[in-house]
Amino acid sequence: MQNFWLFSNLLACLCSSAGGVIAFVNPSALSGSSQVNKGELYYQRMYTARALPLGILAGVLPFYHEGPVVASIILAAATVQAMDVAIGYSKGDRGMMIGASVATAIHTLFFFSLY
């Protein structure tokens, strides 16, 4: 069962990282804006700066290490995704709410499977 959560966690991290790449390459793809302004571009880049390193770290590190450091990173990933759910809710973005909710659940269940 641990392998199921390990690979589910990796998939959730890959999806989040892919969202970061999409936001960086084409900011209007995630926001739905027809014309991206400087502030929106700034926040899309901030999202990318958070999504890529955390996604790679939380997705790959559990394959090589165990213990409290890995658990802390997985918990951080779950917390970030939970905040994305709240942001999606405030924007009325169903896709963001659903995707981040699934990722939150996967990270949380993986975190509890570590113990």
C-alpha positions as CSV (number, residue, x, y, z in Angstrom):
1,M,0.0,0.0,0.0
2,Q,2.9,2.3,0.7
3,N,4.0,2.1,-3.0
4,F,0.5,3.1,-4.1
5,W,0.8,6.3,-2.0
6,L,4.4,6.9,-3.1
7,F,3.5,6.8,-6.8
8,S,0.3,8.8,-6.2
9,N,2.3,11.4,-4.4
10,L,4.7,11.5,-7.3
11,L,1.8,11.9,-9.8
12,A,0.3,14.8,-7.7
13,C,3.7,16.5,-7.6
14,L,4.2,16.1,-11.4
15,C,0.8,17.6,-12.0
16,S,1.5,20.6,-9.7
17,S,4.9,21.1,-11.3
18,A,3.3,20.9,-14.8
19,G,0.9,23.6,-13.7
20,G,3.9,25.7,-12.7
21,V,5.5,25.2,-16.2
22,I,2.2,26.1,-17.9
23,A,1.9,29.2,-15.8
24,F,5.3,30.3,-16.7
25,V,5.1,29.6,-20.4
26,N,1.5,30.8,-20.9
27,P,0.1,32.7,-17.9
28,S,-3.3,33.2,-19.5
29,A,-3.8,29.4,-19.6
30,L,-4.4,29.2,-15.9
31,S,-6.0,32.6,-15.3
32,G,-8.3,32.7,-18.3
33,S,-7.4,36.3,-18.9
34,S,-7.4,37.5,-22.5
35,Q,-4.7,40.1,-21.7
36,V,-2.2,39.4,-18.9
37,N,-1.2,42.4,-16.9
38,K,2.1,42.9,-15.0
39,G,0.7,42.0,-11.6
40,E,-0.8,38.7,-12.9
41,L,2.4,37.8,-14.6
42,Y,4.3,38.5,-11.3
43,Y,2.0,36.1,-9.4
44,Q,2.1,33.4,-12.1
45,R,5.9,33.5,-11.8
46,M,5.7,33.3,-8.1
47,Y,3.5,30.2,-8.5
48,T,6.1,28.7,-10.8
49,A,8.9,29.5,-8.3
50,R,7.0,27.6,-5.6
51,A,5.5,24.8,-7.6
52,L,8.6,23.5,-9.4
53,P,11.1,23.1,-6.5
54,L,8.5,21.9,-4.0
55,G,7.0,19.5,-6.5
56,I,10.3,18.0,-7.5
57,L,11.5,17.8,-3.9
58,A,8.2,16.3,-2.5
59,G,7.9,13.9,-5.5
60,V,11.4,12.6,-5.7
61,L,12.8,12.7,-2.2
62,P,10.6,10.0,-0.8
63,F,12.1,7.5,-3.2
64,Y,15.5,8.0,-1.7
65,H,15.0,8.9,1.9
66,E,12.7,8.3,4.8
67,G,12.1,10.0,8.2
68,P,11.0,13.3,9.6
69,V,12.5,15.5,6.9
70,V,10.6,13.7,4.1
71,A,7.4,13.8,6.3
72,S,7.9,17.5,6.8
73,I,8.2,18.2,3.1
74,I,5.1,16.1,2.3
75,L,3.2,18.0,5.0
76,A,4.4,21.3,3.5
77,A,3.2,20.1,0.1
78,A,-0.2,19.2,1.6
79,T,-0.5,22.6,3.2
80,V,0.4,24.5,0.0
81,Q,-2.2,22.5,-1.9
82,A,-4.8,23.2,0.8
83,M,-4.0,26.9,0.4
84,D,-4.5,26.5,-3.3
85,V,-8.0,25.1,-2.6
86,A,-8.8,28.2,-0.6
87,I,-7.4,30.5,-3.4
88,G,-9.4,28.6,-6.0
89,Y,-12.5,28.9,-3.9
90,S,-12.0,32.7,-3.5
91,K,-11.6,33.0,-7.3
92,G,-14.5,30.7,-8.1
93,D,-12.1,28.4,-10.0
94,R,-13.6,24.9,-9.9
95,G,-10.7,23.3,-11.7
96,M,-8.2,24.7,-9.2
97,M,-10.3,23.6,-6.3
98,I,-10.8,20.1,-7.5
99,G,-7.1,19.5,-8.6
100,A,-5.7,21.0,-5.4
101,S,-8.2,19.1,-3.3
102,V,-7.1,15.8,-4.9
103,A,-3.4,16.7,-4.4
104,T,-4.1,17.7,-0.7
105,A,-5.8,14.4,-0.1
106,I,-3.0,12.4,-1.7
107,H,-0.2,14.3,0.1
108,T,-2.1,13.9,3.4
109,L,-2.8,10.2,3.0
110,F,0.8,9.6,2.0
111,F,2.0,11.6,5.0
112,F,0.0,9.3,7.3
113,S,1.1,6.2,5.5
114,L,4.7,7.1,6.4
115,Y,3.9,6.3,10.1
